[in-house]
Amino acid sequence: MVNKDNIPSHWPKVWQFQEAKAKLSHVMDEVQESGMQMIVRNRDEIYVILSKERYEEFTQPKGSLIDFFLSAPYPEVDLGIKRNQDLPREIDL
C-alpha cells in the first residue's frame, strides 16, 4: 500500500490516478520540468511517467561489459573462476 512514509523524498509530486487523468496536460508539463512524475492507482499500483530523454538515460548501457568489470570495486579479489579445460564430447550423427 502506498502512503507518504514509503514514497522517496525526491519525488516532486505524487498524483492520484483520477487527478492525473483529469490534469494530464499539467502532469506532462511537470514531467518536462522535473524529469518524472509518480501516479498511484488503487493504493498499490505505482506508475512513473518519464520524459523520453530521461527514459533513454535509464535504458542506454553506460559502457561495455569489460568497462563494468574493470570499474568493479575490490579488483584484487580473486573470484576463483576457472575455465573448464575438458574437450567436447563426441556425438554420433
Secondary structure as the mmCIF struct_conf table of DSSP 4:
data_model
#
loop_
_struct_conf.conf_type_id
_struct_conf.id
_struct_conf.beg_label_comp_id
_struct_conf.beg_label_asym_id
_struct_conf.beg_label_seq_id
_struct_conf.end_label_comp_id
_struct_conf.end_label_asym_id
_struct_conf.end_label_seq_id
HELX_RH_3T_P HELX_RH_3T_P1 LYS A 4 ASN A 6
BEND BEND1 ILE A 7 ILE A 7
TURN_TY1_P TURN_TY1_P1 SER A 9 HIS A 10
BEND BEND2 PRO A 12 PRO A 12
STRN STRN1 VAL A 14 GLN A 16
HELX_RH_AL_P HELX_RH_AL_P1 PHE A 17 ALA A 22
TURN_TY1_P TURN_TY1_P2 LYS A 23 LYS A 23
HELX_RH_AL_P HELX_RH_AL_P2 LEU A 24 SER A 34
BEND BEND3 GLY A 35 GLY A 35
STRN STRN2 MET A 36 ARG A 41
TURN_TY1_P TURN_TY1_P3 ASN A 42 ASP A 44
STRN STRN3 GLU A 45 LEU A 50
HELX_RH_AL_P HELX_RH_AL_P3 LYS A 52 THR A 59
BEND BEND4 GLN A 60 GLN A 60
BEND BEND5 LYS A 62 GLY A 63
HELX_RH_AL_P HELX_RH_AL_P4 LEU A 65 LEU A 70
TURN_TY1_P TURN_TY1_P4 SER A 71 SER A 71
BEND BEND6 ALA A 72 PRO A 73
TURN_TY1_P TURN_TY1_P5 PRO A 75 GLU A 76
HELX_LH_PP_P HELX_LH_PP_P1 ASP A 86 GLU A 90
#
